[in-house]
Amino acid sequence: MQRILVIYNPIAGRGRVLEYWPQVKQALHESGLKFDVAPTDAPLEAARLAEQAPFNYEAVIGVGGDGTIHEIVNGLLRASQENETIPLGVIPLGNGDDFAKMIPPETLIGGKMLDWREAVRKITAGRSLLFDVGKVWGGSFSPESEDEPHYFMNGMDVGFGAQTAYNLRRIPRFLTGLPAYLTSVIMTLIEYHIPRLRLQIDNLPPFEQETTLTAIMNGRCFGSGFWICPDARADDGFFDVLVSDAVDRLNIMRLVPALMKGEHLNEPVLKLYRAKRITIEAYQPVIVEMDGEIPLIDARRFEVELLPKRLRVFV
């Protein structure tokens, strides 16, 4: 392996990256890797750095949480023009690190996930696999990405999960990971309104319904520990799409423990699909969450397409 660019977000994980960065940097040096370091200090900077990386580097390492990796993936996909990317190494030090749970051996429900030391060993070994990614276009993107599609590596959702991710920015900084997400769930329960969507899933007949949650997953887990699609795989060429009926607040709370254990798929208010392309139309503007980020606000109509085996990841 030749020269590598290490992109790290000093504020990711509510201070965890800043705390562990000296140890991570030392471990990378001791592994014999040749690398340059690029800290980020502004939104979308990781995406811009990653987009330029293939011109000067053979691989990229992201140090941070799902938001940092999400930006890097978007930059790499734009640089590759949606062809296979240069390899990405993930050193998880964020709040949720749901994408890291997809790296083999995949994290079991309730099991111990990949830590940063093991991540460094995997990157040093140089073994990689190609993962699928999701492509989204339409809606109302932020001004910086208005004319470009957006990509996600783990999952996206419309409805309760997206509103919960949006509310996370209001959570006190001393709360991290699952406690922060559960606090945001409670906040969302108080103010949430169920949207009515029109969905076209592959070639199935389009249908309309009020739905508390519509999740399009490449990975298995979101929200720091909600195993929303526990059988999903990141390299099987399909999304797992979970669509709920309109679920009231009491039943949302009843479902939370099952969602945290991945034991919800037999619930009559939920329906699971496997698909490669989904079109969503909202009767009222909705928030769309991708990998914990909120690139779409006030979205009305957007399309989601699976791009098979585009993202090369050190495993």
C-alpha atoms as one frame of an Amber mdcrd trajectory, in Angstrom:
protein
   0.000   0.000   0.000   1.322   3.437  -0.926   0.415   6.840   0.493  -2.848
   7.149   2.482  -4.884  10.196   3.462  -6.233  10.113   7.027  -9.263  12.373
   7.481 -10.294  12.899  11.079 -13.022  14.975  12.652 -11.791  16.432  15.974
 -15.312  17.066  17.296 -16.812  13.679  16.353 -18.085  11.459  19.118 -18.559
  14.459  21.382 -14.848  14.513  22.171 -13.868  10.857  21.667 -11.809  11.536
  18.531  -9.887  14.328  20.227  -9.248  12.068  23.223  -8.038   9.046  21.255
  -6.414  10.710  18.240  -2.825  10.705  19.648  -3.088   6.944  20.281  -4.631
   6.294  16.866  -1.925   8.307  15.126   0.805   6.457  17.027  -0.734   3.078
  16.141  -0.872   4.029  12.457   2.807   5.059  12.558   3.788   1.812  14.292
   1.916  -0.206  11.666   4.306   1.077   9.019   1.681   2.887   6.956   2.698
   6.021   5.061   0.040   8.653   5.522  -0.813  12.322   5.586  -3.297  13.790
   8.054  -6.167  16.154   7.290  -8.357  17.331  10.197 -11.744  18.804   9.366
 -13.062  22.041  10.815 -16.178  22.761   8.748 -19.274  20.936   7.469 -18.709
  19.035   4.199 -14.918  19.452   4.457 -14.438  15.677   4.767 -16.390  15.246
   1.518 -14.236  17.808  -0.284 -11.013  16.212   0.986 -12.174  12.735  -0.031
 -13.196  13.919  -3.486  -9.647  15.159  -4.137  -7.903  12.208  -2.472  -7.821
   9.772  -5.450  -5.587  12.193  -7.374  -2.801  11.894  -4.771  -3.520   8.859
  -2.586  -4.194   5.136  -2.936  -6.577   4.912   0.041  -8.455   7.014   2.585
  -8.928   6.390   6.313 -11.803   8.067   8.133 -11.520   8.642  11.891 -14.803
   9.652  13.475 -18.444   8.659  13.483 -21.055   7.860  10.879 -21.320  11.520
   9.872 -17.621  11.731   9.030 -17.704   8.457   7.093 -20.889   9.572   5.314
 -19.146  12.689   4.020 -16.067  10.721   2.947 -18.186   8.181   1.061 -19.959
  10.983  -0.789 -16.630  12.495  -1.795 -15.204   9.160  -2.944 -18.310   8.311
  -5.000 -18.253  11.681  -6.736 -14.548  11.287  -7.487 -15.046   7.797  -8.941
 -18.096   8.936 -10.942 -20.016   6.126  -9.248 -17.486   3.482 -10.271 -15.468
   1.469  -7.742 -13.808   3.732  -5.183 -10.302   3.627  -3.804 -10.231   1.684
  -0.494 -11.731   3.228   2.630 -10.569   2.383   6.129 -12.943   3.094   9.009
 -11.697   3.856  12.526 -14.921   4.193  14.553 -14.881   6.809  17.297 -18.326
   8.360  16.932 -21.551   8.212  18.901 -23.249   5.396  16.988 -20.740   3.929
  14.511 -23.500   1.946  12.817 -21.520   1.622   9.585 -18.631  -0.038  11.461
 -21.055  -2.755  12.567 -21.160  -3.911   8.915 -17.431  -4.644   8.700 -16.714
  -8.401   8.957 -16.996 -10.139  11.279 -20.244  -8.197  11.520 -21.330  -7.076
  14.976 -23.904  -9.419  16.471 -26.995  -7.983  18.126 -25.897  -7.114  21.640
 -22.301  -8.033  20.815 -19.062  -6.098  20.985 -18.421  -3.950  17.936 -15.192
  -3.154  16.118 -12.890  -0.968  18.213 -10.274   1.409  16.857  -7.308  -0.889
  17.576  -8.821  -3.761  15.603  -9.742  -1.290  12.859  -6.078  -0.271  12.523
  -5.072  -3.945  12.276  -7.622  -4.556   9.517  -6.417  -1.555   7.537  -2.790
  -2.635   7.915  -3.627  -6.152   6.678  -4.941  -4.593   3.464  -7.860  -6.977
   2.821 -10.892  -5.268   1.296 -14.411  -5.988   0.055 -16.826  -4.106  -2.178
 -19.995  -2.817  -0.503 -23.205  -1.596  -2.090 -24.206   2.052  -1.660 -27.453
   3.968  -1.975 -27.923   6.912  -4.337 -30.618   9.537  -3.720 -31.697  12.382
  -5.947 -34.579  14.822  -5.954 -36.135  16.572  -2.985 -34.631  19.790  -1.653
 -30.934  19.375  -0.992 -28.803  21.823   0.895 -27.405  24.603  -1.354 -23.960
  22.983  -1.436 -25.315  19.810  -3.082 -28.437  21.067  -4.862 -27.446  19.805
  -8.310 -25.812  16.555  -7.224 -27.111  13.195  -6.005 -26.416  12.162  -2.445
 -25.048   8.781  -1.343 -25.450   6.702   1.803 -23.617   3.587   2.948 -25.704
   2.376   5.886 -29.285   3.520   5.544 -31.827   6.281   5.174 -35.288   6.844
   6.526 -38.315   9.086   6.367 -40.585   9.668   9.318 -39.996   8.997  12.991
 -36.345   7.963  12.662 -35.483  11.013  10.569 -37.196  13.357  13.011 -35.351
  11.653  15.875 -32.009  12.167  14.102 -32.944  15.796  13.488 -33.755  16.297
  17.180 -30.383  14.868  18.254 -28.785  18.256  17.673 -30.831  19.523  20.638
 -29.499  16.864  23.036 -26.993  17.990  25.726 -23.406  17.111  24.841 -22.863
  14.971  27.938 -25.261  12.379  26.476 -23.782  10.165  23.757 -24.602   6.998
  21.830 -27.770   5.099  22.676 -28.757   7.259  25.705 -28.693  10.356  23.486
 -30.771   8.619  20.825 -33.356   7.368  23.325 -33.683  10.880  24.746 -34.292
  12.154  21.226 -36.909   9.408  20.719 -38.842  10.758  23.714 -38.628  14.305
  22.352 -39.887  13.132  18.971 -42.813  11.278  20.535 -44.078  14.563  21.953
 -44.104  16.517  18.678 -44.209  13.968  15.858 -46.813  14.067  13.078 -47.278
  10.989  10.855 -46.718  11.720   7.131 -48.680  10.304   4.229 -46.425   8.884
   1.500 -46.808   7.418  -1.954 -44.243   4.649  -2.517 -43.107   2.824  -5.628
 -40.910  -0.159  -4.697 -39.231  -1.726  -7.750 -41.976  -2.890 -10.117 -44.631
  -3.431  -7.458 -47.835  -1.405  -7.830 -47.436   2.009  -6.175 -49.310   2.485
  -2.921 -50.203   5.289  -0.531 -50.386   5.183   3.225 -49.716   7.032   6.422
 -46.460   5.602   7.733 -44.617   6.266  10.957 -41.355   4.906   9.566 -40.024
   4.104   6.113 -36.421   2.862   6.336 -34.279   1.919   3.339 -31.330  -0.020
   4.698 -28.061  -1.276   3.285 -26.829  -2.101   6.782 -28.689  -3.634   9.688
 -28.613  -1.028  12.419 -29.287   2.664  12.916 -29.631   5.068  15.824 -26.700
   3.633  17.826 -28.348   0.283  18.424 -31.726  -0.115  16.733 -31.513  -3.286
  14.620 -34.070  -2.056  12.137 -33.294  -4.598   9.377 -31.389  -7.365  11.185
 -31.010  -9.588   8.104 -29.693  -6.907   5.738 -26.307  -7.320   4.077 -24.175
  -4.572   2.599 -23.026  -6.614  -0.397 -26.087  -8.594  -1.548 -27.325  -6.203
  -4.239 -30.574  -5.312  -2.438 -31.929  -2.803   0.032 -34.014  -4.063   2.927
 -37.001  -1.706   3.046 -39.117  -1.549   6.206 -42.459   0.267   5.966 -44.694
   0.739   8.991 -48.363   1.548   9.276 -49.416   4.659  11.153 -48.357   3.703
  14.685 -49.548   5.697  17.694 -47.251   6.869  20.479 -48.107   4.038  22.843
 -47.279   1.383  20.248 -44.078   3.157  19.273 -42.903   2.812  22.871 -44.024
  -0.815  22.894 -41.950  -1.499  19.765 -38.749   0.163  21.009 -37.421  -2.853
  23.008 -38.114  -5.200  20.069 -36.343  -2.833  17.651 -33.298  -2.767  19.927
 -33.147  -6.581  19.784 -34.085  -7.025  16.114 -37.206  -8.949  17.155 -39.848
  -6.795  15.444 -40.192  -8.227  11.932 -43.283 -10.306  12.752 -45.198  -7.279
  13.987 -48.388  -6.862  11.883 -47.843  -3.088  11.609 -44.527  -3.621   9.766
 -43.841  -4.879   6.263 -40.423  -5.774   4.864 -39.421  -5.576   1.192 -36.203
  -6.250  -0.714 -35.656  -3.834  -3.561 -33.173  -1.988  -5.751 -35.106   1.181
  -6.545 -37.674   3.160  -4.557 -39.559   6.367  -5.348 -41.126   8.320  -2.482
 -43.597  11.189  -2.765 -44.759  13.100   0.312 -48.013  15.021   0.565 -46.400
  17.364   3.069 -42.668  18.194   3.246 -40.655  15.601   5.164 -37.208  15.309
   6.703 -34.923  12.629   5.243 -32.073  11.139   7.275 -29.077   9.376   5.713
 -26.425   7.731   7.906 -27.492   9.982  10.781 -27.115  13.148   8.695 -29.959
  15.376   7.447 -29.184  16.330   3.816 -32.874  16.657   2.877 -35.307  18.977
   4.623 -38.757  19.805   3.262 -38.463  17.003   0.720 -41.439  16.275  -1.532
 -40.301  13.678  -4.070 -37.076  11.705  -4.328 -35.733   8.485  -5.778 -33.407
   5.944  -4.202 -31.277   3.548  -6.253 -28.896   0.796  -5.167 -25.423   0.930
  -6.726 -23.986  -2.580  -6.307 -20.403  -3.130  -5.176 -19.134   0.444  -5.523
 -17.487   1.186  -2.170 -14.242  -0.652  -1.420 -13.728  -1.015   2.337 -10.844
  -2.478   4.348 -12.168  -5.459   6.308
